Amino acid sequence: MFKKAPHGKELSEDLRIRIVALHKDGLGYKRFSNNLKLSYNTVARVRQRFSKTGSIRNRPRKGRSAKLSAHSVHQVQNLASKNRCMSVASIALEVAEVE
């Protein structure tokens, strides 16, 4: 048995285009899911989303977007761990100076 694609990975746009094209050519989900090494459900989900929305793009994620970059978060953590008595306002000023 061959190895399938890992769970939780976003499919590339090229792969989603291939799925839709193969389905338009008349191939069944099972046949080309095995050829593409994807699960049946993944192929079916991409095809159903295309038929419902007319687009292969992923929908935007839920939730509030992050206000700080990973680098800024790391800076805040370093400053707070070095000087535990430092106020939040002074940490914010130092992080803003660096950026």
C-alpha positions as CSV (number, residue, x, y, z in Angstrom):
1,M,0.0,0.0,0.0
2,F,1.3,3.5,-0.8
3,K,1.6,6.3,1.7
4,K,-1.1,9.0,1.6
5,A,-0.7,12.7,2.1
6,P,-0.3,13.8,5.8
7,H,-3.3,15.0,7.7
8,G,-3.9,18.7,8.4
9,K,-1.8,19.9,5.4
10,E,-3.3,22.5,3.1
11,L,-3.4,21.2,-0.5
12,S,-1.6,23.3,-3.1
13,E,-3.7,25.3,-5.5
14,D,-2.3,23.2,-8.4
15,L,-3.4,20.0,-6.8
16,R,-6.9,21.3,-6.3
17,I,-7.1,22.4,-9.9
18,R,-6.0,18.9,-11.0
19,I,-8.7,17.3,-8.8
20,V,-11.4,19.5,-10.4
21,A,-10.0,18.8,-13.9
22,L,-9.9,15.1,-13.4
23,H,-13.5,15.1,-12.2
24,K,-14.6,17.0,-15.2
25,D,-12.9,14.4,-17.4
26,G,-15.3,11.8,-15.9
27,L,-13.0,10.0,-13.5
28,G,-14.4,8.8,-10.2
29,Y,-13.2,10.0,-6.8
30,K,-11.7,6.6,-5.9
31,R,-9.7,6.2,-9.0
32,F,-7.9,9.5,-9.0
33,S,-7.7,9.8,-5.2
34,N,-5.4,6.7,-5.4
35,N,-3.4,8.2,-8.3
36,L,-2.9,11.5,-6.4
37,K,-2.2,9.7,-3.1
38,L,-5.0,11.5,-1.3
39,S,-7.9,10.2,0.7
40,Y,-11.3,9.8,-0.9
41,N,-12.8,12.3,1.5
42,T,-10.2,15.0,0.7
43,V,-10.9,14.7,-3.0
44,A,-14.6,14.7,-2.5
45,R,-14.4,17.8,-0.2
46,V,-12.4,19.8,-2.8
47,R,-14.9,18.8,-5.5
48,Q,-17.9,19.6,-3.4
49,R,-16.5,23.0,-2.4
50,F,-15.9,23.8,-6.1
51,S,-19.4,22.9,-7.0
52,K,-20.9,24.9,-4.2
53,T,-18.8,28.1,-4.4
54,G,-17.2,27.9,-7.9
55,S,-13.8,28.5,-6.4
56,I,-11.0,26.2,-5.3
57,R,-9.5,28.7,-2.8
58,N,-9.6,28.0,0.9
59,R,-11.9,30.0,3.0
60,P,-10.4,32.5,5.4
61,R,-9.8,31.1,8.9
62,K,-11.9,32.1,11.8
63,G,-10.7,34.2,14.7
64,R,-8.9,37.4,15.3
65,S,-5.7,38.0,13.5
66,A,-2.4,38.3,15.5
67,K,-1.3,41.8,16.3
68,L,2.3,40.9,17.1
69,S,4.7,39.0,14.9
70,A,6.5,36.0,16.2
71,H,9.7,38.1,16.6
72,S,7.8,40.7,18.7
73,V,6.3,38.0,20.9
74,H,9.8,36.6,21.5
75,Q,11.1,40.1,22.4
76,V,8.3,40.6,24.9
77,Q,9.0,37.3,26.5
78,N,12.7,38.0,26.8
79,L,12.2,41.5,28.2
80,A,9.7,40.2,30.8
81,S,11.9,37.3,31.9
82,K,15.0,39.5,32.2
83,N,13.3,42.1,34.3
84,R,10.2,40.9,36.1
85,C,9.5,44.3,37.6
86,M,9.3,46.0,34.2
87,S,5.9,47.5,33.4
88,V,3.8,46.5,30.4
89,A,4.0,50.1,29.1
90,S,7.8,50.1,29.2
91,I,8.0,46.7,27.5
92,A,5.6,48.0,24.8
93,L,7.9,51.1,24.3
94,E,11.0,49.0,23.9
95,V,9.4,46.6,21.5
96,A,8.1,49.5,19.4
97,E,11.6,51.1,19.3
98,V,13.1,48.0,17.8
99,E,10.4,47.7,15.1
